[in-house]
Amino acid sequence: MEAVRWLIKKARQRLMDHQFSVSEKLAGRYQIEKVLQNGSYGIIYLCRDLNTSQPCVVKQMRKSKRRENVENYAQETAILKQLDHPGIPALIEAFSYEGEQFFSMEFVKGKNVEDTLFSTGQQYTEKECLEIVQKLAEIVCAIHHQGVFHGDIRIPNVLLHNGDLHLIDFGLASKLDADSGLKTPREKLAQDDFFDLGDFLLFLLYSSYDGDTKKGRPWTEELSLHPDTTVLLKRLLGISEPYQQCGDILADMKKVISMLE
């Protein structure tokens, strides 16, 4: 039955969703150079902006997901338009072309952390892990201050390049303001992002783990960490008293990093 559903889904996508080809021009401005991702909710292209001769990223929303995408498209473009941070790709414009909805964004150089960890076998020390997550937490604090909660902080959504870090993909982000109508409390949205920061930190810390991973054995037994790093992780993951404020996370990270120097 699952296989039948999958085949129906793919057939529906082929009928409704037109994928544009390399070298095609979108809206007379964006020349496609490569398809970066063909995801469930959208198709992402690497393009050349003919107005500026600069590379950019263009996201096309799927018609087959129109019911979900109408709200998501409006939300994501509004959030990207609002945010102004060097660690977040800037929105160029939202536009329509041949009955399809798109938006274009600044192209950010870098490799996502998933590829860095699993394709190149990169290993990080405990201090390096904390320094990376500190940069990520600074971005998270900045967007929380503007009432935005990412909701999907994972290793594929973080780019690293020459010491710079970028947080991408705001497709599941939430914006909390008087007009948003969100019923989820601010504290819950914030702590979901904090949990993701903790989970992200664990991924990085395991990059240098060379022991045997045994089913059912917790990370507290497998990883040899500074006691304050363990406390930090437990609070991020909600194992012990969870963090309420972003500033407290940054303060604790700075404290542990200084101890590891």
Secondary structure in CASP SS format (residue, H / E / C, confidence):
PFRMAT SS
TARGET T0000
AUTHOR 0000-0000-0000
METHOD secondary structure of the structure
MODEL  1
M C 1.00
E H 1.00
A H 1.00
V H 1.00
R H 1.00
W H 1.00
L H 1.00
I H 1.00
K H 1.00
K H 1.00
A H 1.00
R H 1.00
Q H 1.00
R H 1.00
L H 1.00
M H 1.00
D C 1.00
H C 1.00
Q C 1.00
F C 1.00
S C 1.00
V C 1.00
S C 1.00
E C 1.00
K E 1.00
L E 1.00
A C 1.00
G C 1.00
R C 1.00
Y E 1.00
Q E 1.00
I E 1.00
E E 1.00
K E 1.00
V E 1.00
L E 1.00
Q E 1.00
N E 1.00
G C 1.00
S C 1.00
Y C 1.00
G E 1.00
I E 1.00
I E 1.00
Y E 1.00
L E 1.00
C E 1.00
R E 1.00
D E 1.00
L C 1.00
N C 1.00
T C 1.00
S C 1.00
Q E 1.00
P E 1.00
C E 1.00
V E 1.00
V E 1.00
K E 1.00
Q E 1.00
M E 1.00
R C 1.00
K H 1.00
S H 1.00
K H 1.00
R H 1.00
R H 1.00
E H 1.00
N H 1.00
V H 1.00
E H 1.00
N H 1.00
Y H 1.00
A H 1.00
Q H 1.00
E H 1.00
T H 1.00
A H 1.00
I H 1.00
L H 1.00
K H 1.00
Q H 1.00
L C 1.00
D C 1.00
H C 1.00
P C 1.00
G C 1.00
I C 1.00
P C 1.00
A C 1.00
L E 1.00
I E 1.00
E E 1.00
A E 1.00
F E 1.00
S E 1.00
Y E 1.00
E C 1.00
G C 1.00
E E 1.00
Q E 1.00
F E 1.00
F E 1.00
S E 1.00
M E 1.00
E E 1.00
F C 1.00
V C 1.00
K C 1.00
G C 1.00
K E 1.00
N E 1.00
V H 1.00
E H 1.00
D H 1.00
T H 1.00
L H 1.00
F H 1.00
S C 1.00
T C 1.00
G C 1.00
Q C 1.00
Q C 1.00
Y C 1.00
T C 1.00
E H 1.00
K H 1.00
E H 1.00
C H 1.00
L H 1.00
E H 1.00
I H 1.00
V H 1.00
Q H 1.00
K H 1.00
L H 1.00
A H 1.00
E H 1.00
I H 1.00
V H 1.00
C H 1.00
A H 1.00
I H 1.00
H H 1.00
H H 1.00
Q C 1.00
G C 1.00
V E 1.00
F E 1.00
H C 1.00
G C 1.00
D C 1.00
I C 1.00
R C 1.00
I H 1.00
P H 1.00
N H 1.00
V E 1.00
L E 1.00
L E 1.00
H E 1.00
N C 1.00
G C 1.00
D E 1.00
L E 1.00
H E 1.00
L E 1.00
I C 1.00
D C 1.00
F C 1.00
G C 1.00
L C 1.00
A C 1.00
S E 1.00
K E 1.00
L C 1.00
D C 1.00
A C 1.00
D C 1.00
S C 1.00
G C 1.00
L C 1.00
K C 1.00
T C 1.00
P C 1.00
R H 1.00
E H 1.00
K H 1.00
L H 1.00
A H 1.00
Q H 1.00
D H 1.00
D H 1.00
F H 1.00
F H 1.00
D H 1.00
L H 1.00
G H 1.00
D H 1.00
F H 1.00
L H 1.00
L H 1.00
F H 1.00
L H 1.00
L H 1.00
Y H 1.00
S H 1.00
S H 1.00
Y C 1.00
D C 1.00
G C 1.00
D C 1.00
T C 1.00
K C 1.00
K C 1.00
G C 1.00
R C 1.00
P C 1.00
W H 1.00
T H 1.00
E H 1.00
E H 1.00
L C 1.00
S C 1.00
L C 1.00
H C 1.00
P H 1.00
D H 1.00
T H 1.00
T H 1.00
V H 1.00
L H 1.00
L H 1.00
K H 1.00
R H 1.00
L H 1.00
L C 1.00
G C 1.00
I C 1.00
S C 1.00
E C 1.00
P C 1.00
Y C 1.00
Q C 1.00
Q C 1.00
C H 1.00
G H 1.00
D H 1.00
I H 1.00
L H 1.00
A H 1.00
D H 1.00
M H 1.00
K H 1.00
K H 1.00
V H 1.00
I H 1.00
S H 1.00
M H 1.00
L H 1.00
E C 1.00
END
